[in-house]
């Protein structure tokens, strides 16, 4: 548990450092640091940490009543 907090603190410190470098110096180093932080955050997770996955809606089945084609009722003779 302490390890997860330590990783979170390091991540936030790195992001704050990259933002400060980017804001004041606009250097390539800030961009590289930010990219490294993002890549490590995405791919360098510990095996005991779990991602929270948001499950998308199931795919639409043909013939299901929940999705009908969108129709617009209007009078074709009604001109603006």
PDB file of N, CA, C and O in Angstrom:
ATOM      1  N   UNK A   1       0.828  -1.192   0.000  1.00  0.00           N
ATOM      2  CA  UNK A   1       0.000   0.000   0.000  1.00  0.00           C
ATOM      3  C   UNK A   1       0.873   1.256   0.000  1.00  0.00           C
ATOM      4  O   UNK A   1       0.605   2.217  -0.721  1.00  0.00           O
ATOM      5  N   UNK A   2       1.908   1.225   0.815  1.00  0.00           N
ATOM      6  CA  UNK A   2       2.818   2.362   0.878  1.00  0.00           C
ATOM      7  C   UNK A   2       3.520   2.563  -0.460  1.00  0.00           C
ATOM      8  O   UNK A   2       3.810   3.690  -0.861  1.00  0.00           O
ATOM      9  N   UNK A   3       3.787   1.453  -1.142  1.00  0.00           N
ATOM     10  CA  UNK A   3       4.450   1.527  -2.441  1.00  0.00           C
ATOM     11  C   UNK A   3       3.563   2.238  -3.468  1.00  0.00           C
ATOM     12  O   UNK A   3       4.061   2.994  -4.302  1.00  0.00           O
ATOM     13  N   UNK A   4       2.266   1.996  -3.406  1.00  0.00           N
ATOM     14  CA  UNK A   4       1.338   2.654  -4.327  1.00  0.00           C
ATOM     15  C   UNK A   4       1.299   4.161  -4.070  1.00  0.00           C
ATOM     16  O   UNK A   4       1.269   4.953  -5.012  1.00  0.00           O
ATOM     17  N   UNK A   5       1.300   4.554  -2.795  1.00  0.00           N
ATOM     18  CA  UNK A   5       1.322   5.976  -2.475  1.00  0.00           C
ATOM     19  C   UNK A   5       2.627   6.619  -2.935  1.00  0.00           C
ATOM     20  O   UNK A   5       2.627   7.744  -3.434  1.00  0.00           O
ATOM     21  N   UNK A   6       3.729   5.908  -2.769  1.00  0.00           N
ATOM     22  CA  UNK A   6       5.026   6.429  -3.186  1.00  0.00           C
ATOM     23  C   UNK A   6       5.054   6.642  -4.695  1.00  0.00           C
ATOM     24  O   UNK A   6       5.565   7.654  -5.176  1.00  0.00           O
ATOM     25  N   UNK A   7       4.504   5.684  -5.441  1.00  0.00           N
ATOM     26  CA  UNK A   7       4.463   5.827  -6.905  1.00  0.00           C
ATOM     27  C   UNK A   7       3.578   7.001  -7.307  1.00  0.00           C
ATOM     28  O   UNK A   7       3.908   7.735  -8.239  1.00  0.00           O
ATOM     29  N   UNK A   8       2.462   7.182  -6.615  1.00  0.00           N
ATOM     30  CA  UNK A   8       1.567   8.295  -6.915  1.00  0.00           C
ATOM     31  C   UNK A   8       2.249   9.632  -6.639  1.00  0.00           C
ATOM     32  O   UNK A   8       2.126  10.571  -7.425  1.00  0.00           O
ATOM     33  N   UNK A   9       2.964   9.715  -5.530  1.00  0.00           N
ATOM     34  CA  UNK A   9       3.675  10.945  -5.192  1.00  0.00           C
ATOM     35  C   UNK A   9       4.755  11.238  -6.228  1.00  0.00           C
ATOM     36  O   UNK A   9       4.908  12.383  -6.654  1.00  0.00           O
ATOM     37  N   UNK A  10       5.506  10.216  -6.638  1.00  0.00           N
ATOM     38  CA  UNK A  10       6.528  10.422  -7.665  1.00  0.00           C
ATOM     39  C   UNK A  10       5.908  10.858  -8.988  1.00  0.00           C
ATOM     40  O   UNK A  10       6.443  11.731  -9.670  1.00  0.00           O
ATOM     41  N   UNK A  11       4.791  10.256  -9.346  1.00  0.00           N
ATOM     42  CA  UNK A  11       4.115  10.623 -10.589  1.00  0.00           C
ATOM     43  C   UNK A  11       3.675  12.084 -10.556  1.00  0.00           C
ATOM     44  O   UNK A  11       3.917  12.832 -11.503  1.00  0.00           O
ATOM     45  N   UNK A  12       3.030  12.485  -9.467  1.00  0.00           N
ATOM     46  CA  UNK A  12       2.558  13.863  -9.365  1.00  0.00           C
ATOM     47  C   UNK A  12       3.717  14.854  -9.333  1.00  0.00           C
ATOM     48  O   UNK A  12       3.632  15.927  -9.929  1.00  0.00           O
ATOM     49  N   UNK A  13       4.799  14.500  -8.640  1.00  0.00           N
ATOM     50  CA  UNK A  13       5.968  15.379  -8.607  1.00  0.00           C
ATOM     51  C   UNK A  13       6.574  15.517  -9.998  1.00  0.00           C
ATOM     52  O   UNK A  13       6.993  16.608 -10.384  1.00  0.00           O
ATOM     53  N   UNK A  14       6.625  14.441 -10.740  1.00  0.00           N
ATOM     54  CA  UNK A  14       7.154  14.508 -12.102  1.00  0.00           C
ATOM     55  C   UNK A  14       6.287  15.342 -13.013  1.00  0.00           C
ATOM     56  O   UNK A  14       6.801  16.113 -13.825  1.00  0.00           O
ATOM     57  N   UNK A  15       4.979  15.201 -12.893  1.00  0.00           N
ATOM     58  CA  UNK A  15       4.074  16.001 -13.729  1.00  0.00           C
ATOM     59  C   UNK A  15       4.194  17.479 -13.379  1.00  0.00           C
ATOM     60  O   UNK A  15       4.236  18.326 -14.271  1.00  0.00           O
ATOM     61  N   UNK A  16       4.250  17.792 -12.091  1.00  0.00           N
ATOM     62  CA  UNK A  16       4.400  19.189 -11.680  1.00  0.00           C
ATOM     63  C   UNK A  16       5.732  19.743 -12.177  1.00  0.00           C
ATOM     64  O   UNK A  16       5.798  20.876 -12.654  1.00  0.00           O
ATOM     65  N   UNK A  17       6.791  18.946 -12.066  1.00  0.00           N
ATOM     66  CA  UNK A  17       8.093  19.386 -12.569  1.00  0.00           C
ATOM     67  C   UNK A  17       8.082  19.620 -14.064  1.00  0.00           C
ATOM     68  O   UNK A  17       8.650  20.601 -14.544  1.00  0.00           O
ATOM     69  N   UNK A  18       7.445  18.735 -14.801  1.00  0.00           N
ATOM     70  CA  UNK A  18       7.371  18.904 -16.256  1.00  0.00           C
ATOM     71  C   UNK A  18       6.564  20.141 -16.621  1.00  0.00           C
ATOM     72  O   UNK A  18       6.923  20.869 -17.547  1.00  0.00           O
ATOM     73  N   UNK A  19       5.477  20.382 -15.898  1.00  0.00           N
ATOM     74  CA  UNK A  19       4.660  21.567 -16.184  1.00  0.00           C
ATOM     75  C   UNK A  19       5.438  22.841 -15.886  1.00  0.00           C
ATOM     76  O   UNK A  19       5.371  23.802 -16.652  1.00  0.00           O
ATOM     77  N   UNK A  20       6.171  22.856 -14.787  1.00  0.00           N
ATOM     78  CA  UNK A  20       6.971  24.037 -14.447  1.00  0.00           C
ATOM     79  C   UNK A  20       8.050  24.271 -15.498  1.00  0.00           C
ATOM     80  O   UNK A  20       8.238  25.399 -15.954  1.00  0.00           O
ATOM     81  N   UNK A  21       8.761  23.210 -15.885  1.00  0.00           N
ATOM     82  CA  UNK A  21       9.776  23.365 -16.931  1.00  0.00           C
ATOM     83  C   UNK A  21       9.149  23.844 -18.232  1.00  0.00           C
ATOM     84  O   UNK A  21       9.692  24.721 -18.904  1.00  0.00           O
ATOM     85  N   UNK A  22       8.025  23.275 -18.579  1.00  0.00           N
ATOM     86  CA  UNK A  22       7.372  23.627 -19.839  1.00  0.00           C
ATOM     87  C   UNK A  22       6.888  25.073 -19.815  1.00  0.00           C
ATOM     88  O   UNK A  22       6.979  25.776 -20.822  1.00  0.00           O
ATOM     89  N   UNK A  23       6.372  25.521 -18.666  1.00  0.00           N
ATOM     90  CA  UNK A  23       5.819  26.871 -18.578  1.00  0.00           C
ATOM     91  C   UNK A  23       6.907  27.937 -18.601  1.00  0.00           C
ATOM     92  O   UNK A  23       6.731  28.984 -19.225  1.00  0.00           O
ATOM     93  N   UNK A  24       8.026  27.686 -17.932  1.00  0.00           N
ATOM     94  CA  UNK A  24       9.033  28.732 -17.803  1.00  0.00           C
ATOM     95  C   UNK A  24      10.146  28.638 -18.833  1.00  0.00           C
ATOM     96  O   UNK A  24      10.718  29.660 -19.214  1.00  0.00           O
ATOM     97  N   UNK A  25      10.460  27.447 -19.285  1.00  0.00           N
ATOM     98  CA  UNK A  25      11.600  27.318 -20.184  1.00  0.00           C
ATOM     99  C   UNK A  25      11.197  26.881 -21.583  1.00  0.00           C
ATOM    100  O   UNK A  25      11.908  27.166 -22.546  1.00  0.00           O
ATOM    101  N   UNK A  26      10.073  26.196 -21.710  1.00  0.00           N
ATOM    102  CA  UNK A  26       9.612  25.658 -22.985  1.00  0.00           C
ATOM    103  C   UNK A  26      10.742  24.893 -23.666  1.00  0.00           C
ATOM    104  O   UNK A  26      11.050  25.120 -24.836  1.00  0.00           O
ATOM    105  N   UNK A  27      11.343  24.000 -22.923  1.00  0.00           N
ATOM    106  CA  UNK A  27      12.483  23.261 -23.446  1.00  0.00           C
ATOM    107  C   UNK A  27      12.054  21.889 -23.919  1.00  0.00           C
ATOM    108  O   UNK A  27      10.985  21.389 -23.570  1.00  0.00           O
ATOM    109  N   UNK A  28      12.912  21.301 -24.716  1.00  0.00           N
ATOM    110  CA  UNK A  28      12.669  19.933 -25.170  1.00  0.00           C
ATOM    111  C   UNK A  28      12.754  18.972 -23.992  1.00  0.00           C
ATOM    112  O   UNK A  28      12.109  17.923 -23.997  1.00  0.00           O
ATOM    113  N   UNK A  29      13.540  19.322 -22.988  1.00  0.00           N
ATOM    114  CA  UNK A  29      13.651  18.481 -21.802  1.00  0.00           C
ATOM    115  C   UNK A  29      12.329  18.322 -21.084  1.00  0.00           C
ATOM    116  O   UNK A  29      12.022  17.246 -20.571  1.00  0.00           O
ATOM    117  N   UNK A  30      11.542  19.387 -21.045  1.00  0.00           N
ATOM    118  CA  UNK A  30      10.234  19.300 -20.400  1.00  0.00           C
ATOM    119  C   UNK A  30       9.315  18.364 -21.167  1.00  0.00           C
ATOM    120  O   UNK A  30       8.571  17.585 -20.570  1.00  0.00           O
ATOM    121  N   UNK A  31       9.367  18.441 -22.481  1.00  0.00           N
ATOM    122  CA  UNK A  31       8.528  17.569 -23.298  1.00  0.00           C
ATOM    123  C   UNK A  31       8.960  16.119 -23.130  1.00  0.00           C
ATOM    124  O   UNK A  31       8.119  15.232 -22.988  1.00  0.00           O
ATOM    125  N   UNK A  32      10.272  15.873 -23.144  1.00  0.00           N
ATOM    126  CA  UNK A  32      10.783  14.509 -22.970  1.00  0.00           C
ATOM    127  C   UNK A  32      10.405  13.973 -21.595  1.00  0.00           C
ATOM    128  O   UNK A  32       9.987  12.822 -21.472  1.00  0.00           O
ATOM    129  N   UNK A  33      10.548  14.797 -20.563  1.00  0.00           N
ATOM    130  CA  UNK A  33      10.193  14.378 -19.208  1.00  0.00           C
ATOM    131  C   UNK A  33       8.709  14.033 -19.118  1.00  0.00           C
ATOM    132  O   UNK A  33       8.340  13.035 -18.499  1.00  0.00           O
ATOM    133  N   UNK A  34       7.865  14.848 -19.726  1.00  0.00           N
ATOM    134  CA  UNK A  34       6.435  14.583 -19.683  1.00  0.00           C
ATOM    135  C   UNK A  34       6.089  13.292 -20.417  1.00  0.00           C
ATOM    136  O   UNK A  34       5.265  12.513 -19.939  1.00  0.00           O
ATOM    137  N   UNK A  35       6.708  13.058 -21.572  1.00  0.00           N
ATOM    138  CA  UNK A  35       6.448  11.828 -22.328  1.00  0.00           C
ATOM    139  C   UNK A  35       6.899  10.609 -21.535  1.00  0.00           C
ATOM    140  O   UNK A  35       6.194   9.600 -21.502  1.00  0.00           O
ATOM    141  N   UNK A  36       8.056  10.687 -20.900  1.00  0.00           N
ATOM    142  CA  UNK A  36       8.550   9.567 -20.090  1.00  0.00           C
ATOM    143  C   UNK A  36       7.590   9.279 -18.940  1.00  0.00           C
ATOM    144  O   UNK A  36       7.296   8.120 -18.649  1.00  0.00           O
ATOM    145  N   UNK A  37       7.103  10.326 -18.289  1.00  0.00           N
ATOM    146  CA  UNK A  37       6.180  10.143 -17.167  1.00  0.00           C
ATOM    147  C   UNK A  37       4.888   9.482 -17.636  1.00  0.00           C
ATOM    148  O   UNK A  37       4.378   8.573 -16.981  1.00  0.00           O
ATOM    149  N   UNK A  38       4.363   9.935 -18.764  1.00  0.00           N
ATOM    150  CA  UNK A  38       3.117   9.358 -19.264  1.00  0.00           C
ATOM    151  C   UNK A  38       3.317   7.903 -19.665  1.00  0.00           C
ATOM    152  O   UNK A  38       2.473   7.059 -19.365  1.00  0.00           O
ATOM    153  N   UNK A  39       4.427   7.599 -20.342  1.00  0.00           N
ATOM    154  CA  UNK A  39       4.689   6.220 -20.763  1.00  0.00           C
ATOM    155  C   UNK A  39       4.866   5.317 -19.549  1.00  0.00           C
ATOM    156  O   UNK A  39       4.334   4.207 -19.525  1.00  0.00           O
ATOM    157  N   UNK A  40       5.597   5.768 -18.553  1.00  0.00           N
ATOM    158  CA  UNK A  40       5.779   4.959 -17.347  1.00  0.00           C
ATOM    159  C   UNK A  40       4.462   4.785 -16.592  1.00  0.00           C
ATOM    160  O   UNK A  40       4.207   3.728 -16.016  1.00  0.00           O
ATOM    161  N   UNK A  41       3.637   5.814 -16.597  1.00  0.00           N
ATOM    162  CA  UNK A  41       2.352   5.694 -15.908  1.00  0.00           C
ATOM    163  C   UNK A  41       1.439   4.698 -16.613  1.00  0.00           C
ATOM    164  O   UNK A  41       0.672   3.985 -15.966  1.00  0.00           O
ATOM    165  N   UNK A  42       1.523   4.650 -17.940  1.00  0.00           N
ATOM    166  CA  UNK A  42       0.644   3.746 -18.670  1.00  0.00           C
ATOM    167  C   UNK A  42       1.144   2.310 -18.666  1.00  0.00           C
ATOM    168  O   UNK A  42       0.354   1.381 -18.502  1.00  0.00           O
ATOM    169  N   UNK A  43       2.448   2.117 -18.846  1.00  0.00           N
ATOM    170  CA  UNK A  43       2.968   0.772 -19.058  1.00  0.00           C
ATOM    171  C   UNK A  43       3.811   0.238 -17.906  1.00  0.00           C
ATOM    172  O   UNK A  43       4.173  -0.938 -17.917  1.00  0.00           O
ATOM    173  N   UNK A  44       4.129   1.047 -16.931  1.00  0.00           N
ATOM    174  CA  UNK A  44       5.016   0.595 -15.871  1.00  0.00           C
ATOM    175  C   UNK A  44       4.316   0.295 -14.570  1.00  0.00           C
ATOM    176  O   UNK A  44       4.871   0.538 -13.498  1.00  0.00           O
ATOM    177  N   UNK A  45       3.115  -0.224 -14.641  1.00  0.00           N
ATOM    178  CA  UNK A  45       2.379  -0.458 -13.402  1.00  0.00           C
ATOM    179  C   UNK A  45       2.813  -1.763 -12.744  1.00  0.00           C
ATOM    180  O   UNK A  45       3.312  -2.673 -13.407  1.00  0.00           O
ATOM    181  N   UNK A  46       2.617  -1.838 -11.454  1.00  0.00           N
ATOM    182  CA  UNK A  46       2.946  -3.040 -10.698  1.00  0.00           C
ATOM    183  C   UNK A  46       1.892  -4.106 -10.947  1.00  0.00           C
ATOM    184  O   UNK A  46       0.737  -3.776 -11.216  1.00  0.00           O
ATOM    185  N   UNK A  47       2.267  -5.385 -10.864  1.00  0.00           N
ATOM    186  CA  UNK A  47       1.280  -6.436 -11.107  1.00  0.00           C
ATOM    187  C   UNK A  47       0.167  -6.495 -10.066  1.00  0.00           C
ATOM    188  O   UNK A  47      -0.913  -7.009 -10.354  1.00  0.00           O
ATOM    189  N   UNK A  48       0.411  -5.975  -8.852  1.00  0.00           N
ATOM    190  CA  UNK A  48      -0.626  -6.053  -7.826  1.00  0.00           C
ATOM    191  C   UNK A  48      -1.609  -4.884  -7.893  1.00  0.00           C
ATOM    192  O   UNK A  48      -2.605  -4.876  -7.169  1.00  0.00           O
ATOM    193  N   UNK A  49      -1.343  -3.899  -8.750  1.00  0.00           N
ATOM    194  CA  UNK A  49      -2.283  -2.800  -8.920  1.00  0.00           C
ATOM    195  C   UNK A  49      -3.283  -3.172 -10.001  1.00  0.00           C
ATOM    196  O   UNK A  49      -2.937  -3.845 -10.972  1.00  0.00           O
ATOM    197  N   UNK A  50      -4.513  -2.737  -9.833  1.00  0.00           N
ATOM    198  CA  UNK A  50      -5.550  -3.086 -10.793  1.00  0.00           C
ATOM    199  C   UNK A  50      -6.097  -1.822 -11.436  1.00  0.00           C
ATOM    200  O   UNK A  50      -6.239  -0.781 -10.794  1.00  0.00           O
ATOM    201  N   UNK A  51      -6.397  -1.943 -12.717  1.00  0.00           N
ATOM    202  CA  UNK A  51      -7.027  -0.845 -13.442  1.00  0.00           C
ATOM    203  C   UNK A  51      -8.531  -0.917 -13.219  1.00  0.00           C
ATOM    204  O   UNK A  51      -9.092  -2.002 -13.073  1.00  0.00           O
ATOM    205  N   UNK A  52      -9.169   0.222 -13.194  1.00  0.00           N
ATOM    206  CA  UNK A  52     -10.628   0.259 -13.170  1.00  0.00           C
ATOM    207  C   UNK A  52     -11.089   0.374 -14.611  1.00  0.00           C
ATOM    208  O   UNK A  52     -10.837   1.373 -15.284  1.00  0.00           O
ATOM    209  N   UNK A  53     -11.759  -0.652 -15.066  1.00  0.00           N
ATOM    210  CA  UNK A  53     -12.173  -0.712 -16.459  1.00  0.00           C
ATOM    211  C   UNK A  53     -13.637  -0.316 -16.551  1.00  0.00           C
ATOM    212  O   UNK A  53     -14.486  -0.869 -15.853  1.00  0.00           O
ATOM    213  N   UNK A  54     -13.921   0.638 -17.410  1.00  0.00           N
ATOM    214  CA  UNK A  54     -15.301   1.025 -17.680  1.00  0.00           C
ATOM    215  C   UNK A  54     -15.747   0.218 -18.882  1.00  0.00           C
ATOM    216  O   UNK A  54     -15.206   0.357 -19.979  1.00  0.00           O
ATOM    217  N   UNK A  55     -16.740  -0.626 -18.663  1.00  0.00           N
ATOM    218  CA  UNK A  55     -17.190  -1.504 -19.730  1.00  0.00           C
ATOM    219  C   UNK A  55     -18.111  -0.745 -20.673  1.00  0.00           C
ATOM    220  O   UNK A  55     -19.061  -0.100 -20.229  1.00  0.00           O
ATOM    221  N   UNK A  56     -17.838  -0.817 -21.964  1.00  0.00           N
ATOM    222  CA  UNK A  56     -18.723  -0.140 -22.917  1.00  0.00           C
ATOM    223  C   UNK A  56     -20.048  -0.878 -23.058  1.00  0.00           C
ATOM    224  O   UNK A  56     -20.192  -2.014 -22.608  1.00  0.00           O
ATOM    225  N   UNK A  57     -20.997  -0.224 -23.680  1.00  0.00           N
ATOM    226  CA  UNK A  57     -22.289  -0.868 -23.915  1.00  0.00           C
ATOM    227  C   UNK A  57     -22.098  -2.052 -24.840  1.00  0.00           C
ATOM    228  O   UNK A  57     -21.227  -2.024 -25.710  1.00  0.00           O
ATOM    229  N   UNK A  58     -22.900  -3.094 -24.665  1.00  0.00           N
ATOM    230  CA  UNK A  58     -22.776  -4.247 -25.564  1.00  0.00           C
ATOM    231  C   UNK A  58     -23.143  -3.846 -26.988  1.00  0.00           C
ATOM    232  O   UNK A  58     -23.904  -2.900 -27.190  1.00  0.00           O
ATOM    233  N   UNK A  59     -22.611  -4.554 -27.970  1.00  0.00           N
ATOM    234  CA  UNK A  59     -22.916  -4.196 -29.357  1.00  0.00           C
ATOM    235  C   UNK A  59     -24.395  -4.371 -29.676  1.00  0.00           C
ATOM    236  O   UNK A  59     -25.082  -5.209 -29.093  1.00  0.00           O
ATOM    237  N   UNK A  60     -24.859  -3.569 -30.603  1.00  0.00           N
ATOM    238  CA  UNK A  60     -26.276  -3.578 -30.986  1.00  0.00           C
ATOM    239  C   UNK A  60     -26.579  -4.829 -31.794  1.00  0.00           C
ATOM    240  O   UNK A  60     -25.870  -5.156 -32.746  1.00  0.00           O
ATOM    241  N   UNK A  61     -27.643  -5.524 -31.401  1.00  0.00           N
ATOM    242  CA  UNK A  61     -28.082  -6.702 -32.152  1.00  0.00           C
ATOM    243  C   UNK A  61     -29.172  -6.293 -33.121  1.00  0.00           C
ATOM    244  O   UNK A  61     -30.036  -5.476 -32.805  1.00  0.00           O
ATOM    245  N   UNK A  62     -29.115  -6.868 -34.291  1.00  0.00           N
ATOM    246  CA  UNK A  62     -30.131  -6.567 -35.299  1.00  0.00           C
ATOM    247  C   UNK A  62     -31.502  -7.006 -34.794  1.00  0.00           C
ATOM    248  O   UNK A  62     -31.650  -8.081 -34.214  1.00  0.00           O
ATOM    249  N   UNK A  63     -32.482  -6.172 -35.020  1.00  0.00           N
ATOM    250  CA  UNK A  63     -33.843  -6.514 -34.639  1.00  0.00           C
ATOM    251  C   UNK A  63     -34.190  -6.183 -33.204  1.00  0.00           C
ATOM    252  O   UNK A  63     -35.319  -6.437 -32.782  1.00  0.00           O
ATOM    253  N   UNK A  64     -33.270  -5.627 -32.438  1.00  0.00           N
ATOM    254  CA  UNK A  64     -33.602  -5.297 -31.053  1.00  0.00           C
ATOM    255  C   UNK A  64     -34.402  -3.996 -31.032  1.00  0.00           C
ATOM    256  O   UNK A  64     -34.114  -3.077 -31.798  1.00  0.00           O
ATOM    257  N   UNK A  65     -35.396  -3.918 -30.164  1.00  0.00           N
ATOM    258  CA  UNK A  65     -36.290  -2.759 -30.176  1.00  0.00           C
ATOM    259  C   UNK A  65     -35.690  -1.509 -29.542  1.00  0.00           C
ATOM    260  O   UNK A  65     -36.277  -0.434 -29.667  1.00  0.00           O
ATOM    261  N   UNK A  66     -34.537  -1.604 -28.860  1.00  0.00           N
ATOM    262  CA  UNK A  66     -34.024  -0.440 -28.159  1.00  0.00           C
ATOM    263  C   UNK A  66     -33.456   0.615 -29.104  1.00  0.00           C
ATOM    264  O   UNK A  66     -33.409   1.792 -28.746  1.00  0.00           O
ATOM    265  N   UNK A  67     -33.036   0.231 -30.271  1.00  0.00           N
ATOM    266  CA  UNK A  67     -32.478   1.191 -31.219  1.00  0.00           C
ATOM    267  C   UNK A  67     -33.290   1.156 -32.507  1.00  0.00           C
ATOM    268  O   UNK A  67     -33.200   0.208 -33.287  1.00  0.00           O
ATOM    269  N   UNK A  68     -34.067   2.179 -32.713  1.00  0.00           N
ATOM    270  CA  UNK A  68     -34.805   2.293 -33.962  1.00  0.00           C
ATOM    271  C   UNK A  68     -34.146   3.379 -34.799  1.00  0.00           C
ATOM    272  O   UNK A  68     -33.505   4.278 -34.254  1.00  0.00           O
ATOM    273  N   UNK A  69     -34.294   3.305 -36.110  1.00  0.00           N
ATOM    274  CA  UNK A  69     -33.692   4.347 -36.940  1.00  0.00           C
ATOM    275  C   UNK A  69     -34.279   5.716 -36.618  1.00  0.00           C
ATOM    276  O   UNK A  69     -35.472   5.847 -36.345  1.00  0.00           O
ATOM    277  N   UNK A  70     -33.437   6.714 -36.654  1.00  0.00           N
ATOM    278  CA  UNK A  70     -33.853   8.076 -36.363  1.00  0.00           C
ATOM    279  C   UNK A  70     -34.640   8.619 -37.548  1.00  0.00           C
ATOM    280  O   UNK A  70     -34.143   8.646 -38.674  1.00  0.00           O
ATOM    281  N   UNK A  71     -35.853   9.047 -37.292  1.00  0.00           N
ATOM    282  CA  UNK A  71     -36.675   9.629 -38.353  1.00  0.00           C
ATOM    283  C   UNK A  71     -37.105  11.018 -37.925  1.00  0.00           C
ATOM    284  O   UNK A  71     -37.343  11.274 -36.745  1.00  0.00           O
ATOM    285  N   UNK A  72     -37.200  11.901 -38.887  1.00  0.00           N
ATOM    286  CA  UNK A  72     -37.643  13.267 -38.625  1.00  0.00           C
ATOM    287  C   UNK A  72     -38.948  13.466 -39.375  1.00  0.00           C
ATOM    288  O   UNK A  72     -38.994  13.387 -40.603  1.00  0.00           O
ATOM    289  N   UNK A  73     -40.003  13.724 -38.624  1.00  0.00           N
ATOM    290  CA  UNK A  73     -41.304  13.958 -39.243  1.00  0.00           C
ATOM    291  C   UNK A  73     -41.418  15.435 -39.597  1.00  0.00           C
ATOM    292  O   UNK A  73     -41.342  16.297 -38.720  1.00  0.00           O
ATOM    293  N   UNK A  74     -41.599  15.722 -40.864  1.00  0.00           N
ATOM    294  CA  UNK A  74     -41.775  17.100 -41.296  1.00  0.00           C
ATOM    295  C   UNK A  74     -42.616  17.123 -42.567  1.00  0.00           C
ATOM    296  O   UNK A  74     -42.760  16.119 -43.265  1.00  0.00           O
ATOM    297  N   UNK A  75     -43.150  18.264 -42.833  1.00  0.00           N
ATOM    298  CA  UNK A  75     -43.949  18.465 -44.036  1.00  0.00           C
ATOM    299  C   UNK A  75     -43.015  18.921 -45.153  1.00  0.00           C
ATOM    300  O   UNK A  75     -42.388  19.973 -45.028  1.00  0.00           O
ATOM    301  N   UNK A  76     -42.901  18.154 -46.250  1.00  0.00           N
ATOM    302  CA  UNK A  76     -41.989  18.567 -47.313  1.00  0.00           C
ATOM    303  C   UNK A  76     -42.416  19.862 -47.998  1.00  0.00           C
ATOM    304  O   UNK A  76     -41.607  20.502 -48.670  1.00  0.00           O
ATOM    305  N   UNK A  77     -43.675  20.254 -47.836  1.00  0.00           N
ATOM    306  CA  UNK A  77     -44.136  21.502 -48.442  1.00  0.00           C
ATOM    307  C   UNK A  77     -43.903  22.708 -47.541  1.00  0.00           C
ATOM    308  O   UNK A  77     -44.172  23.842 -47.936  1.00  0.00           O
ATOM    309  N   UNK A  78     -43.408  22.468 -46.344  1.00  0.00           N
ATOM    310  CA  UNK A  78     -43.177  23.553 -45.393  1.00  0.00           C
ATOM    311  C   UNK A  78     -41.809  24.171 -45.684  1.00  0.00           C
ATOM    312  O   UNK A  78     -40.781  23.635 -45.271  1.00  0.00           O
ATOM    313  N   UNK A  79     -41.803  25.272 -46.379  1.00  0.00           N
ATOM    314  CA  UNK A  79     -40.548  25.939 -46.736  1.00  0.00           C
ATOM    315  C   UNK A  79     -40.292  27.094 -45.779  1.00  0.00           C
ATOM    316  O   UNK A  79     -41.236  27.735 -45.317  1.00  0.00           O
ATOM    317  N   UNK A  80     -39.055  27.359 -45.483  1.00  0.00           N
ATOM    318  CA  UNK A  80     -38.763  28.477 -44.572  1.00  0.00           C
ATOM    319  C   UNK A  80     -39.005  29.831 -45.216  1.00  0.00           C
ATOM    320  O   UNK A  80     -38.803  30.864 -44.576  1.00  0.00           O
TER     321      UNK A  80
END
